[in-house]
Amino acid sequence: MIAYDNVFLPIKDVQGARVFSVRFLSEPFAIATGTAVEFEDPDGNRLCFTEYTKTNVEGLI
């Protein structure tokens, strides 16, 4: 479950982020607009990569 206070960073390939030795907190998962994955930066801050692949999602601006 994504925490609502996360910073979301758009990325073209969520799976490709693994090449940067990012420590994922879970496996990538589907969201209404595409795919997301939470990770921690070297300072322990929780962030979220988001791959926006879906458009025209009802209820979203």
Secondary structure, DSSP 8 states (H G I E B T S, - for coil): ---TT-EEEE-S-TGGGGGGT-EESS--EEETTEEEEEEE-TT--EEEEEEE---S-TT--
